[in-house]
């Protein structure tokens, strides 16, 4: 603990955003980083608690007090080494993680947590700027071959760890570029894609072979993969979207969120759409159904396209402005949050159920909804009831379904590999061995746990890589 009185001397000061009217004109990141000196002051606020709840609140168990102290002492290079010891890609999490570590921070008891996410991003960005981040190729090769299917954060983390252990790793991706939903789901204004590209350069130098444009289960059958590789890691994500089963769903102008985001990300990158339908929100009344991160990404994308209006609907009731701190801290609380995209002008409505969609000439123009009341049932669970006389309509030239994902796509790869699924339809594997019902096949990330966060995917990719290394070699030096 470099400065015991730091949390008393310095106020919380976080990164700022470009003004809305400026940032919606481009697809670039708009978060303004802190100066080194200000980041150092923020690091001084860390109390180095006897029990660092932030460490447990972080899914990758970042050693947060350690690198906070090093930043306070201006020892940025050692801070980077400590940060990388638990997180392969802190520039990803430093931009798109919701920061459960800050909710768990002791200083959050009075709503002034350490700016952990900002400091993390400052460390890794400085590491890239100074040239400190270099490939870490293995000392020796094992002769073992591992196929990793899916190049999202779980697949990338697993591939990098396994390559550093000396295995020959091939990272397969069905899309034409590496990155999974970080590449094609998350818009550039939240994370520009050069962050992925330079990690790919590092990983290639460490021995990872990238094979984009290869759809395992279609271009290469699962059986062939099992015959060719000593181990197979399934990190293909949870891509099956939850649908809206209401009259009018078939109308033109009603799309899954990813069918809206993916072509636009390709367009922003200057890539060919390869038959994908680019959906323009310009001058349209856009309705986004679903209140999560994907819905928020649809909002920011729509505004940058020039939407006339954007309304976001959520089926759940509006959460409280502030949580009951003594009841929930240090755990992730249910409370009102407003994303940077939502603050760009979106209307938000809560406890709303879509009943049907209507339009003219086969094109949607109206959403019909009813308000809900959530009441406790006999079993104590909340149940929704429609409020009589609460029906209303919204103009809707474009309806985007962002209601989450129901699990991995079962057809093709998973059927061919013959792995068992759990009760929720995800690939069944525990968090110790990460081994599926097929001994050579392992699973990590959203394919195993269901729709989740980038930081959880990195954690699972790292832990699963350790399990694969132990399976292949009978021992492992990879960290858990």
C-alpha positions, 0 to 999 in steps of 0.5 A: 500500500503505497499511500495509506491516506490516498483514499482520503486525499484524492477524489474518484476521477474517471475517464470522460467521453467526447460529447454526444454530438461529436462522437456520433459522427464517427465509429471511433472510440470516444473515451478520453484516457487519464494522464499518467499522473492522474492514473497514478493518483487514482492508484493511490486511492487503493486501500490494499484491504486485508481482504481484497474483495475486488480480487474475488469480484474479478472473474480472472482474479486480477491482482488489483491492489498490486498493480494499483500500487505499482501505478501509484509508484510509477512502476508501469512496466512491473504493473503490466507484468502483474496485470498480464499474469492473470489476463491475456487481453486487458485492453479488451476488458479495459474497454468492454468489461462492466467492472464487477471489481469496482462494485466489489471495491471497499470504497464502493461502500460509499459509492466511490470505488477505485477506478480499477477498469480505467487503471487497467486500460491505462497500464496495457495501453502504455505497455503497447505504446512503449513496446513492452508487449512482445511475443512469448514463444515457448522454450520447447515444442511438445509435438502435440496438436490442439484445435481451438474452435472459435476465436472469441475471447475464450478461444483466443485466450486458450490458444495463446496459453496452449501455444506458450506451453509448446503445443501446435495450436490451430485457431479455427474461425468460421468468419473471415476475420479472427475475434468472434463477437468482439470483431463482429458484435461489438461496434468499433466505438466501444472497441476498435479492432486494431486491438485484436489485430496486434494481439493476433500478431503477437500470438502468431509469433508465439506459434498460433496458426489462424484459419479464418473462413473455416466453418468446423462442422461444415468445411471440416467435419467433427470426426476429421478434427478428432482424428487429426488433433490430440485435443479439441477445444470448443469455444464457439460461443452461444450464438443461438438468438432468442426469437420473438414469437408474435404475430408479424414477426415475419414482416420485413424490417424485423431482425435479430441484433447480430444480423444488424450489427455484423454487416455494419461492423464489416462495412466499417472495416471496409470488408465485403459483406459476402452476401450479408444484408446491410440494414440501414437505420437512417431516418427510421424509428428504431425499436430495440427489444432487450435491455442488455449490452447487445441492445445498447450496441444496437442503439449506438449503431442506430444513432451513428447511422442517423436514426430518427428515434430509438426506443429500447424496451425491457420486459423486466421492471425498472431497477432501483436507482441505488442498491441496498448496499449493506445487503448486496455488497460486494456482489454485483447489484441490481440497479439502474445503469445507463450505458454511453449509447443509451445516454445518446438519446434513446428512450427506455421503457420498462415492464413492457411485453410486445404483443404483435407487429403490424405494417403495410405492404409486408413492411413493419411500421407499428409495434403493439405492446402492453404494460406488465405488473410483476407479482409474487406467485404462490411459489414466491417467484415473480410472475408477469401479469398484463395490466388491463387497459395498458395497451399502446403502440410505437412507431417502428420502421426497424425492430431489432431483437436483442433478447439474449441467446439460448446457447450454442448452435447444436446443429453441425459441430456439436452433433458431429462431436457427440458431446453431451449437453447440460439442462440449459443446452450448453456443452456439459463440462465442469470447471476443473477438467473442462472435459466434455463427455468425449475425452479429447474434447474440451469446452470453455466460454459461452459454449459451456456456460451460456451467454456471458461476459468477455472477462468470464470467457478469458477466465474459462479459456485460460483455465481450460488451456491448463486442463488441456495441457495437463491432459496432454502432458500429465502435468502443467505449469500453466496458471489457473 
